[in-house]
Amino acid sequence: MKKILKLFLFLIFGIILIGTFVFLWNKSRVKETKYETVIPEVKTIEKKTIITGTVEPRNEVAIKPQISGIVIELYKEAGQLIKAGDVIAKVKVVPDIAQLNSAESRLKTSEINLEQAQNNFERTETLFKSGVSTKESYEQAQTALLTAKEEVNNAQENLQIIKEGISKSTEQYSNTLVKSTISGMILDVPIKVGNSVIQANTFNDGTTIATVANMNDLIFVGKVDETEVGRIGVGNHVKLIIGAIQDRNFEAELEYIAPKGTMENGATLFQVKAAVHKTSDGTFIRSGYSANGEIVTEKSEDVLAVPEYALEFAADSAFVYVENPEKEGKEKYAKTPVVIGLSDGFYVEIKEGVAADMALRGKVIDDKIKPVPPKP
C-alpha cells in the first residue's frame, strides 16, 4: 500500500514538473506580431476650426412699462407674432398717497379761486354794462376767470392721471397700455396678471413685460481660442451644426470678430458672430439653441492619404512601413520615409514616398480580442 502511494506521488510530481517546463517553454517562444494592412486612399482632407456657441436673434428687445403699477390684463403670450404698436398688457396705476393728497388739495384750491373769479367777473360785468367800470377792468376780470377755469381743468386732469395713469385729453398717449416697439415674435412673457411692475428709472432697469425679437434675422454667437482666431476672417463660410436639429446642417457667414479677447478659465477667447442664412424649407430655429460652427481653414482635394496610425515619426521626419508579401518576419516590412502634407486628425496627406498600390503596416492585431458577431 505504501509503495502504491509513493508511486502515485512520484507520478503527480512528474506531471507537475513536465507541465512547468512546457509552460515556460511556450512562454519563452517569440510570437510573430500581426499587423493590419492599410491601403492608401484618395481623399479630400480639410482642416477645420470648431466654434461653440448659440443661435440668437440679432435684435432682441425687452418691453418695459412707462409707469409703475399692477398688471391687470395680458393680451399676448409667448410664441405669438406681433407688430410694432400692438398692445401686450395693461397696467393699473397704484397712486402715491402724498401725490394724491397734493393733487386733491390743488383741485380744491383751484375750485375756490374759480368761484372767486366768477363772482368778481359778474360784478365787473354789471358795472361795465352800467358804464361805471372801465373796459380794461372788465377784460382783466374776464382773463382771471378764464385762467381759473383752466387751472381747474389742469388740476382735474392731474388728479385723474395720478389715480388712473391717464386723462381724457391724453388718452391716445396712454402709459397704462404697454405696446410693442418692434415687429416680431414674443419670446417670453415673464410676468402674470397681478404682478407689480415698475418703470425704468435712474436706479432700476424696470420690469420686463415681454421680450420680442425678429426670428427671421438670426446670428450665431460663439467664442474662438486665440490659437485659432488668426486662421479665420470676416466673410468665411460657416457650417452650423445645431444639436437640437440633428438631421441637417445650416449655412452662415462670419461677419464679426472681436478686436479684444476675454480671459476665461485661463484661456483667451474672442467673440465671433455669423449671420445665419434663411432656410428654404422653413425650418424654425429657436432662440438659444446650442450649436457648433465649422470653418474650413485649409483644404486639399483628391490627394493620397493614409490613417495617422500608419505613420511613425522621428525628429522632423515621418516614415511608413511598406509591406513585402514575399518576405517573412522582420524583413516583411520596409521602413520608408515619406513627405506628408495636411492632416485632419484622422488622415494625413502623403505627398511623396508612397504609391496608391502599396500595402502599408497598420495597427497591431490582437488575437485575444474577438469580433462581436452582428445582431440578427
C-alpha positions, 0 to 999 in steps of 0.5 A: 500500500505504501509503495502504491502511494509513493508511486502515485506521488512520484507520478503527480510530481512528474506531471507537475514538473513536465507541465512547468517546463512546457509552460515556460517553454511556450512562454519563452517562444517569440510570437510573430506580431500581426499587423493590419494592412492599410491601403492608401486612399484618395481623399479630400482632407480639410482642416477645420476650426470648431466654434461653440456657441448659440443661435440668437436673434440679432435684435432682441428687445425687452418691453418695459412699462412707462409707469409703475403699477399692477398688471391687470390684463395680458393680451399676448403670450409667448410664441405669438407674432406681433407688430410694432404698436400692438398692445401686450398688457395693461397696467393699473396705476397704484397712486402715491398717497402724498401725490394724491393728497397734493393733487386733491388739495390743488383741485380744491384750491383751484375750485375756490379761486374759480368761484372767486373769479366768477363772482368778481367777473359778474360784478365787473360785468354789471358795472361795465354794462352800467358804464361805471367800470372801465373796459380794461377792468372788465377784460382783466376780470374776464382773463382771471376767470378764464385762467381759473377755469383752466387751472381747474381743468389742469388740476382735474386732469392731474388728479385723474392721471395720478389715480388712473395713469391717464386723462381724457385729453391724453388718452391716445398717449396712454402709459397704462397700455404697454405696446410693442416697439418692434415687429416680431415674435414674443419670446417670453412673457415673464410676468402674470396678471397681478404682478407689480411692475415698475418703470425704468428709472435712474436706479432700476432697469424696470420690469420686463413685460415681454421680450420680442425679437425678429426670428427671421434675422438670426446670428450665431454667437460663439467664442474662438481660442486665440490659437485659432482666431488668426486662421479665420476672417470676416466673410468665411463660410460657416457650417452650423451644426445645431444639436437640437436639429440633428438631421441637417446642417445650416449655412452662415457667414462670419461677419464679426470678430472681436478686436479684444479677447476675454480671459476665461478659465485661463484661456483667451477667447474672442467673440465671433458672430455669423449671420445665419442664412434663411432656410428654404424649407422653413425650418424654425430655429429657436432662440438659444439653441446650442450649436457648433460652427465649422470653418474650413481653414485649409483644404486639399482635394483628391490627394493620397492619404493614409490613417495617422496610425500608419505613420511613425515619426522621428525628429522632423521626419515621418516614415511608413512601413511598406509591406513585402508579401514575399518576405517573412518576419522582420524583413516583411516590412520596409521602413520608408520615409515619406513627405506628408502634407495636411492632416485632419486628425484622422488622415494625413496627406502623403505627398511623396514616398508612397504609391496608391498600390502599396500595402502599408503596416497598420495597427497591431492585431490582437488575437485575444480580442474577438469580433462581436458577431452582428445582431440578427 
